[in-house]
Amino acid sequence: MQKLRSLLEQLPAFCRQFFRGIEPTTASRTRIAYAYDLGVFFAFLHTHNSVCRKMEITEFPLSLLDQIGREDIEEYLEYLSYYTKDGVEYTNDERGKRRKLASLRTFYRYFFTNELIRTDPAALVPMPKLHDKEIVRLDPNEVAILLDQVEAGTKMTKSQLKFHEKTKVRDLALLTLLLGTGIRVSECVGLDLNDVDFDNMAIRVRRKGGYEDVVYFGREVEQALLSYLEQRKHAVPAEGHEEAFFLSLQNRRMAVRSVENLVKKYASTATAKRITPHKLRSTYGTALYQETGDIYLVADVLGHKNVNTTRKHYAAMKEERKRRAANVVQLREKE
């Protein structure tokens, strides 16, 4: 909330109504991403639009949105390919442009559906075409090597080893949970102690969009979590962080960036692939689909509201299963 408020101070005043309106249905990180994207859009208008150049960004009126046309937004997408801000160079590929256009579409749609503006030019601009990228995931042997490295720490630097003894039980629990359930990193760090139900071997998570869901875990995850909880009993959480399940060395709730750095550190010793927490999620989704062949189950467990999102990611695996099927049915008995 503090980060979002800081970003809102740099945006037009009418933006506050938009962020209040979407709060019940979006996660805090989503709203912060929207704020960053809108900041880039209004900065573009301020430097490239003759009307906007005459006033400060914070003074832009809501009526300005009706003065922006489809061509302005297309120029904005072209600008995103390469621009500089405060001496720093920025580039966006088609994925970056899609995200920023999606943010702008949500922004315009909010004011248009609430009848506060007359036009919605963002809806008229087609999304940049995406080129399919191969899913990066860990192979089973790489998963084993990764978890072994967390326990042993044999390939770490001296500075990393200083902290390894203090954090390896926590780190093993955290990585085992990510690999064994496929939850998002934001869902992982958001866990409270009372969200974990060992009787039913389940965790309660807050999904993207703010709704709650239940995810079940297996014996390996259970053992790793119980080992960590035994160690956590001796920690004294900082004020306001008493209920956080995963604690940092400062005894505060772990941050998303901390987990990202943690995954990067261990993964670099196990594989040459560029592994992030989301790649661990893909690793779980891949394993689940290979074992079950049920795309609807994978979508449900991963928390995808639309099964097409899941199907898009695992289409290549579906084709491989279909190829294997070609040799399953035998028409004539071999001599």
C-alpha positions in Angstrom: 0.0 0.0 0.0 2.8 2.4 0.8 4.4 1.6 -2.6 1.2 2.2 -4.4 0.5 5.4 -2.6 3.9 6.7 -3.6 3.3 5.8 -7.2 -0.2 7.5 -7.2 1.4 10.8 -6.1 3.0 10.9 -9.5 -0.2 10.2 -11.5 -3.2 12.3 -12.3 -5.6 12.7 -9.4 -8.5 10.9 -11.2 -6.4 7.7 -11.2 -7.2 7.2 -7.5 -10.8 6.5 -8.4 -9.6 3.7 -10.7 -7.4 2.1 -8.1 -10.2 2.2 -5.5 -12.6 0.6 -8.0 -10.3 -2.3 -8.8 -9.1 -3.0 -5.3 -11.6 -5.7 -4.4 -10.8 -7.8 -7.5 -7.0 -7.4 -7.9 -3.9 -8.3 -5.9 -1.7 -5.6 -4.6 1.2 -6.5 -6.9 -1.2 -6.2 -9.9 -2.2 -2.7 -8.9 1.4 -1.7 -8.5 2.1 -3.0 -12.0 -0.8 -1.0 -13.3 0.6 2.1 -11.6 4.0 1.6 -13.2 2.5 1.1 -16.6 0.2 4.1 -16.4 3.1 6.2 -15.2 4.9 5.3 -18.5 1.8 6.2 -20.5 1.3 9.6 -18.9 5.0 10.4 -19.2 4.8 9.6 -22.9 1.8 12.0 -23.3 3.6 14.7 -21.3 6.6 14.6 -23.7 4.9 13.9 -27.0 1.5 15.6 -26.8 1.5 19.4 -27.3 -1.6 19.8 -25.1 -0.2 17.7 -22.3 3.2 19.3 -22.4 1.7 22.5 -21.0 0.7 21.0 -17.7 2.1 18.7 -15.0 1.1 15.0 -15.1 -0.6 15.3 -11.7 -2.8 18.1 -13.2 -4.1 16.1 -16.1 -8.0 16.2 -16.1 -10.2 13.1 -16.7 -11.5 14.8 -19.8 -8.0 14.3 -21.3 -8.8 10.6 -21.9 -11.5 11.6 -24.4 -9.0 13.6 -26.3 -6.7 10.6 -26.8 -7.4 8.6 -30.0 -6.4 5.2 -31.4 -3.5 6.7 -33.2 -2.1 8.2 -30.0 -2.1 4.7 -28.4 -0.5 3.1 -31.5 2.3 5.8 -31.3 2.7 4.9 -27.6 3.2 1.2 -28.4 5.8 2.2 -31.0 7.5 4.5 -28.3 7.7 1.5 -25.9 10.1 -0.3 -28.2 12.9 2.0 -27.0 12.8 5.1 -24.7 14.9 6.7 -22.1 13.9 8.0 -18.7 16.3 9.8 -16.2 19.2 8.7 -18.3 18.2 5.0 -18.3 17.3 3.1 -21.5 14.2 0.9 -21.6 13.0 -1.6 -24.2 9.9 -3.7 -24.5 9.3 -6.8 -26.6 5.9 -7.9 -27.7 5.2 -9.3 -24.2 6.1 -6.0 -22.5 3.9 -4.1 -25.0 1.0 -6.5 -24.5 1.1 -6.0 -20.7 1.2 -2.3 -21.0 -1.7 -2.2 -23.5 -3.6 -4.6 -21.3 -3.1 -2.2 -18.3 -4.3 0.7 -20.5 -7.4 -1.3 -21.7 -8.4 -2.1 -18.1 -7.9 1.6 -17.2 -10.0 2.9 -20.1 -12.7 0.3 -19.7 -13.2 1.2 -16.0 -14.0 4.8 -16.8 -15.9 4.0 -20.0 -18.2 1.4 -18.3 -18.8 3.8 -15.5 -19.9 6.4 -18.1 -17.2 8.9 -17.0 -15.7 9.1 -20.5 -17.4 8.8 -24.0 -14.7 6.8 -25.9 -12.5 3.8 -25.4 -9.7 4.0 -27.9 -7.6 1.4 -26.1 -10.1 -1.3 -27.1 -9.6 -0.5 -30.7 -5.9 -1.2 -30.7 -5.1 -4.9 -31.4 -2.8 -6.7 -29.0 0.8 -7.2 -30.3 1.1 -10.8 -31.7 3.0 -13.1 -29.4 5.5 -15.6 -30.7 5.4 -18.9 -28.8 8.2 -19.5 -26.3 9.3 -22.9 -25.1 8.3 -23.6 -21.5 11.4 -23.6 -19.3 11.2 -26.2 -16.6 13.4 -28.5 -14.5 13.8 -32.1 -15.5 13.2 -34.7 -12.7 17.0 -35.2 -12.2 17.4 -31.4 -12.0 14.7 -31.2 -9.3 16.6 -33.8 -7.2 19.9 -32.0 -7.7 18.3 -28.7 -6.7 16.9 -30.1 -3.5 20.1 -31.9 -2.7 22.0 -28.6 -3.1 19.6 -26.9 -0.6 20.4 -29.6 1.9 24.2 -29.8 1.3 25.2 -26.4 0.0 28.3 -27.9 -1.6 28.6 -25.5 -4.5 28.1 -22.3 -2.6 30.5 -19.4 -2.0 31.9 -18.7 1.4 29.6 -15.7 1.9 26.6 -17.9 1.0 27.6 -20.6 3.3 27.6 -18.2 6.3 23.9 -18.0 6.1 23.2 -21.5 4.7 23.1 -23.3 8.0 20.6 -20.8 9.4 18.3 -21.0 6.4 18.6 -24.4 4.8 15.6 -26.0 6.6 13.4 -23.0 5.7 14.7 -22.9 2.1 14.1 -26.6 1.7 10.5 -26.3 3.0 9.9 -23.3 0.7 11.3 -24.9 -2.5 9.6 -28.2 -1.7 6.3 -26.4 -1.3 6.7 -24.5 -4.6 7.8 -27.7 -6.5 5.1 -29.9 -4.8 2.1 -27.7 -5.2 2.8 -25.2 -8.1 1.6 -22.2 -6.1 2.7 -18.7 -7.1 5.5 -17.1 -5.2 3.1 -14.3 -4.0 0.8 -17.0 -2.7 3.7 -18.7 -0.9 5.0 -15.6 0.9 1.4 -14.6 1.8 0.9 -17.8 3.8 0.0 -17.5 7.5 0.5 -20.2 10.1 -3.3 -20.9 10.2 -3.4 -21.3 6.4 -1.6 -24.7 6.7 -3.9 -27.6 7.7 -1.8 -30.7 8.4 -4.9 -32.8 9.2 -6.1 -32.5 5.7 -2.7 -31.9 4.2 -3.9 -28.6 2.6 -3.1 -24.9 2.4 -5.4 -22.0 1.9 -4.0 -19.5 -0.6 -5.1 -16.1 -1.9 -5.2 -16.3 -5.7 -4.7 -13.6 -8.3 -7.9 -11.6 -8.1 -8.2 -11.9 -4.4 -10.2 -15.1 -4.0 -9.3 -17.9 -1.7 -8.5 -21.4 -2.8 -7.4 -24.7 -1.2 -4.4 -26.6 -2.5 -3.4 -30.1 -1.3 0.1 -31.3 -0.7 1.8 -34.7 -0.4 4.1 -36.4 2.1 7.3 -34.9 1.0 5.9 -31.4 1.3 4.4 -32.3 4.7 7.8 -33.5 6.1 9.6 -30.4 4.8 7.1 -28.0 6.3 7.0 -29.8 9.7 10.8 -29.7 9.9 10.7 -26.0 9.3 8.0 -25.4 11.8 10.1 -27.1 14.5 12.8 -24.7 13.8 10.5 -21.7 13.5 9.3 -22.3 17.1 12.6 -20.8 18.3 12.2 -17.6 16.3 10.8 -14.4 17.7 8.8 -12.8 14.9 9.0 -9.0 14.5 6.0 -7.0 15.5 3.2 -7.4 12.9 4.8 -10.6 11.4 3.7 -13.1 14.1 1.4 -15.0 11.8 3.7 -15.2 8.8 4.6 -18.8 7.9 7.9 -18.1 6.2 10.2 -15.7 8.1 13.3 -14.0 6.8 16.6 -13.8 8.8 15.2 -10.5 10.2 12.2 -12.5 11.5 9.8 -10.6 9.1 7.5 -12.1 6.5 9.6 -13.0 3.4 9.2 -10.8 0.4 8.7 -12.0 -3.2 12.1 -10.6 -4.2 13.8 -12.6 -1.5 12.3 -15.8 -2.8 13.2 -14.9 -6.3 16.8 -14.4 -5.2 16.8 -17.6 -3.2 15.5 -19.7 -6.2 18.1 -18.1 -8.5 20.9 -18.8 -6.0 20.1 -22.5 -5.6 19.1 -23.1 -9.3 22.4 -21.8 -10.6 24.1 -24.7 -8.8 21.8 -27.3 -10.3 21.2 -26.3 -13.9 22.3 -23.9 -16.7 18.6 -23.0 -17.3 17.4 -19.6 -16.1 15.1 -20.7 -13.3 12.6 -18.4 -11.5 9.8 -19.3 -9.0 7.4 -19.3 -12.0 9.6 -21.9 -13.7 9.1 -24.1 -10.6 5.4 -23.7 -11.1 5.8 -24.8 -14.7 7.8 -27.8 -13.5 5.0 -28.8 -11.3 2.3 -28.2 -14.0 4.3 -30.3 -16.5 4.8 -33.2 -14.0 1.1 -33.2 -13.1 0.0 -33.1 -16.8 2.4 -36.0 -17.7 1.0 -38.1 -14.8 -2.7 -37.4 -15.3 -3.2 -36.1 -18.9 -6.1 -34.0 -17.4 -5.7 -30.4 -18.6 -8.8 -29.4 -16.5 -7.2 -30.8 -13.3 -4.0 -28.9 -14.0 -5.9 -25.7 -14.6 -7.8 -26.2 -11.4 -4.8 -27.0 -9.3 -2.7 -24.1 -10.7 -5.6 -21.6 -10.2 -6.1 -20.8 -13.8 -9.6 -19.3 -14.2 -9.6 -20.1 -18.0 -8.5 -23.6 -19.1 -7.3 -22.1 -22.4 -4.5 -20.4 -20.4 -3.4 -23.9 -19.3 -3.9 -25.4 -22.7 -1.8 -22.7 -24.3 1.2 -23.5 -22.0 1.0 -27.3 -22.3 -0.1 -27.6 -25.9 3.3 -29.0 -27.0 3.0 -31.8 -24.4 -0.4 -32.6 -25.6 1.0 -33.1 -29.1 3.7 -35.4 -27.8 1.0 -37.5 -26.0 -0.9 -37.8 -29.3 2.3 -38.9 -31.1 2.8 -41.7 -28.5 -0.8 -42.8 -29.0 0.0 -43.6 -32.6 2.0 -46.6 -31.6 -0.2 -47.8 -28.7 -2.9 -49.5 -30.8 -1.6 -52.6 -32.5 -3.6 -53.7 -35.6 -2.0 -57.1 -36.2 -0.1 -59.3 -33.8 3.6 -59.3 -34.5 5.1 -62.6 -35.7 
